Amino acid sequence: MDIEELQTFVEVADAGGISQAALRLGVSKSIVSRRLARLETELGVQLLARSTRGASLTEAGATFRDYAARVCTEIDIARETILPAGPLRGRLRVAVPLSFGPTHFAPVLAEMARRHPQLHLQTCYSDRFVDLITEGYDCAIRVGYLQDSNLIARRIGPVYTKLVASPDYIKAHGAPQMPDELQAHQALTQGTEAWQFIEGGKIVTVRPQGRFKADNGTALAAAAIAGLGVAYLPDCLTHEHVASGALVPIMTNHPPPPAGAYILRPPGPHPTRKIRVLIELLIEYFGESPHLAVPPRSHQDEALA
């Protein structure tokens, strides 16, 4: 059984069609179709139900996809083990937060692709919590306070957060001074999350209420600027608005405890070399900006400086 055929099948299964998989793999659709046909012939079973709208997994294909993905991962690990200093190869799928992933993390991922031309790098930008194992991601970059899970986390650096509101909101409603006063204010939230503050050397938890919710930090910052309420956001989303006066830090005597930026990966004894390289590159970029307050400077920016 050819490893290229297995990798191609996994790509088609994940992409939802031959055309999309061909684009991901950088080969023609006819090559993808031939590889799939050979694999199905060797197994003696149909893995994909093809139609004019794409390809969907059969029951056998859905079962086989997970086994094939594990085999491909193990081959990548074995290749890295015997060639520890060689070029990075294969595929790296990364889930990245949408709120500031395109401005802060996208340049790092682009630089990784530039340094390793034989690496196929795929990123998904979303503020939802992607299921790494079920959806076939190698790792995720997450920012904030980690939830309990069986995933393995490596901290990249601290992330600091502020409670902010617009001058118009403060003029109309006042600014809370203590955490318990937040119950009298409109909170801009992602859902039903808890906000934490440091009070008297201890962490106090508040569950705020409000009528405006959004699953994206940039959208919450826009709502705060519009005067809809108070927002609990990382500095990297608010530093420009605070500098311009569009947002004002409030309740500064009770700051939120530091959060963090993390790389998360599925459970296993050791990260793959690709993930180790990504971690090292993220630390390289953000080592001088631990708050992740501003986007990293590109190499072109450095040349022009």
PyMOL commands that set and color helices and strands:
alter all, ss='L'
color gray80, all
select helices_A, chain A and resi 3-15+18-25+29-43+59-82+101-115+132-135+167-173+179-184+217-225+235-244+273-286+299-304
alter helices_A, ss='H'
color red, helices_A
select strands_A, chain A and resi 48-51+54-57+90-96+119-125+139-144+152-159+161-165+187-189+195-199+202-206+212-213+230-234+248-250+259-265
alter strands_A, ss='S'
color yellow, strands_A
deselect
rebuild
show_as cartoon
